[in-house]
Amino acid sequence: MTHILIVEDEPRLRKDLAGFLELSGFSVATAATAHALRQALAEGDPPAVIILDVGLPDGNGFELATEIRSTHACGIIMLTALGDSDDRIRGFNSGADIYLVKHSTLREIEAAVRSLLRRTGDLTDSPSSQDDRWVLDITNWQLTAPNQHSLKLTAAEFAFMNILCSHKGGVCQREELVETLTRPKASFDNRHLDAIVSRLRRKIESRTKLPAPIKVVYGVGYTFTASSVIQ
């Protein structure tokens, strides 16, 4: 499994990004300081990519990128609030492969990681066997697990699963789900969405005897972590 190291001092962003990348199939470690970064490089698994914040409390990301580049053969993605051209040039000159500003979405950051891994030849994705897939039947509103146990879905459950499976492992944002599930002249919010997901998880696990592969990405939305097909 491809290993990613996130070096970010903002707790919420660090947690959200780590959770998103883990759900996307990566092994993830995190650090909040330059000291923790050096310790992770010395003691932990060597990362294929480091996502590096420029403004750490005890170190400058530009200088750290140069330091990393001199000792480790890994990709470096700089993540920063500094977006002008001089800072981007400085980032690339320090050894960064990709330079992203912090308002980039989690999916954009994941896409940058995968793009960099393809360039370096370190992407270790492997396609799932068809036998491992969950099947969503759009005609009969039915979800079938890899063990061939099936369950009938309500209208709301089917709409939720349809949009989730359409994202093919990506995260579907709460706003998109709420908009899709809201009926005309009816109120619908995050509480209703979470209630539907909670009931659906219990239903899946009860009928299929398998863990429900519906995972929450805190502060973002939901993702279906297993391989799936819509037919």
N, C-alpha and C positions, 0 to 999 in steps of 0.2 A: 504494500500500500504506500502510495506516494506521501512523503512527510513534508508538512508545511510548518514554518515557525512564524508566528505573528508577534511583532514587537510594537506594542501600542499602549500608551499610558492612560487612555480614556477607557474606563472599565466597561461602559455599555457597548461601545463599538468593538472592543476586544472580545467580549462575550458573544455578541451577535455574530461577528464574523467567524469566530471559532466554531460556533454551533452550526452556522450555515455550511462551512467548508466540510465539517465532519459529516453532515447529512448528505453532502455531495460526494462522499466516498473517499475523503482524504484523512490521513492521520495528522492531528494538529497539536502543537504545543504553543504556549503563549508566554510572553515576558512583558513586563511593564516598564523596565528600566534598561539602561545600557549594561549595568552590572549583571542583571538577570539574563540578558542576551548572551554575554560572554560566558556565563556559567552554563547556559543551555548548549552552546556550541562546544564547550569543553567536555560536558558530561552526558548530553543526550544524543539521540539519533541524529545523524547529519541530515539537515533539511535539503530537499530539492529546490525549495523556494523560500526566501525570507520576505515577508511583508513588513516593511520597516517605516515607522513613523519618524518624520524629521525632527519633531520637537519633543524629545524625551527630557525628563527632569534632570538627568545626570549625564547627558551626552547629546551631541549634535549628529543627526542622522546622516548628513553628508560625510562627515569624518568617519562615522561608523561604517558606512558603505565602502569607503576606501579600505578600511581595516579588514572588513569581511572579505573583500575581493582579493586581498593579498594572501589570505590563508585558507579560503574555502571556495570550492568550485560549485557554487550554487547560483540560482537565479535570484535577483533582487528586484522587488517591486517597492518603490517608495510611495508612501501614502501620507499626504500632507495637506494642510490648509493653504499652503503657499502655491499660487497658481500662475504667477507671471512667467514670462519666457526666460528671464535671467535665472530664476530658481530652477526651472526645468533643465536648462543647459547645465547648471551646476550639479543637478542630480545625475544627469547622464555622465558628466565628466568624473563624478565620484565613483562611478561603476554601476549605477542602476541600469537595469534593462528596460523597465517600464516605470513611468512617473504618473501617478493618479492623484487627483484632488479628493478630499475627504467627502465631498457630496456625491461621489460615485456610489451607485447602488451596490448591494451585496452581489447581485448577479453580474454586474460589470466587473467587479473585482475577481469573482470566480472565473469569468471568461478570460480575464488578463492572465490569471494563473495557468489556465489550460493552454492558452496561446503560447506562453513562455515555455511550458513543459513540452509542447510539441516541437518548439524550436530546439530545445536542448536534448530531446529524445528521452526524457524522463517520465513521460506520461505512461502510467501502467494500468489504464482502464482495460477491462476485459468484458466483452459482451456476455450478457446473461444467457443461459440456456433457455429455450422456449418452455421447458418444463418448469422453470422457476417463475414464470410470468403470472400475474393476476390478469384476468380477462374481464373487461366491462362490456356487457352486451347492451347496446343502445336501443335494440328493438324491444327486449323484454325487461329492461331495467334490472339486470341481474349482474351480480359480481361473483366471479368464480375464482377460488384460491388455487394455488399450485397443486394442492392435494385433491382438487376436483370437488371440494365442498362448496356449495353455492348459497347465496342469500338473495332474496328479493329486496329491492330498494324502494323507499318512498320517493316521491317527486323531489323533495328537498335533498335527500341523500344522493339520489342519482345526479342531480345538478351539481352537487358538491364534488362527487367522485369524477364526473365528466370533466370538469374544469381542472381538477387536481391531476388527473392522468394525462390531460392534454399538455401539461407543463413538463412531462417526461423527466421527473426527478427534480425539476427546479422548484423554487418556492413560489407559491401563489399568494399574493398579498391580500391582507384582510379586506382592504377596500374593494378589491375586485370580487372577492367571494361574497361580501355583503351586497354589492350591487347586483350580482347574478341571482342571489337567492331572495331578494326583496320582491314581494308581490305587489301589484298595483293597489294603492290605497291601504297598504298595510305597513306597520312599523316593523323594522328589523334592524338589529344592531349587533355589536360584538358579543353580547351576552347570549343572544339567540344563536349566533354562529357557533359559539363554544358549546352550547347545549346540544346542538345537532351533532357536532363532532364527537362529543362524549358518548351520546347514545349510539352513534354509528360504530365507534370503537368497540363498545361492549357487544353490539350485535355481531360484528365481524368475528370477534374472539369466541363468542358463544356458538356461532354456527359453523365456523371453519376449524376451530380448535388450534388456531395459529395466532401469534401476536399481530395486532393490527398495525400495518406499516404506515400509519398516519402520524406524522411528527409535527410538533409545533416549533416554529422558529421565533423565539420570543422577540416581540417588538416588530415583527415582519408579517408572518402569516403561517401557512401550513404547507407541508410537502408530503408526497407519497414516495417513500424511500425504496420501495421494491420495484422491480421491473414490471411494466404493465403494458397492455395493448387494448385499444378500443375497437370493437368490431360489431 
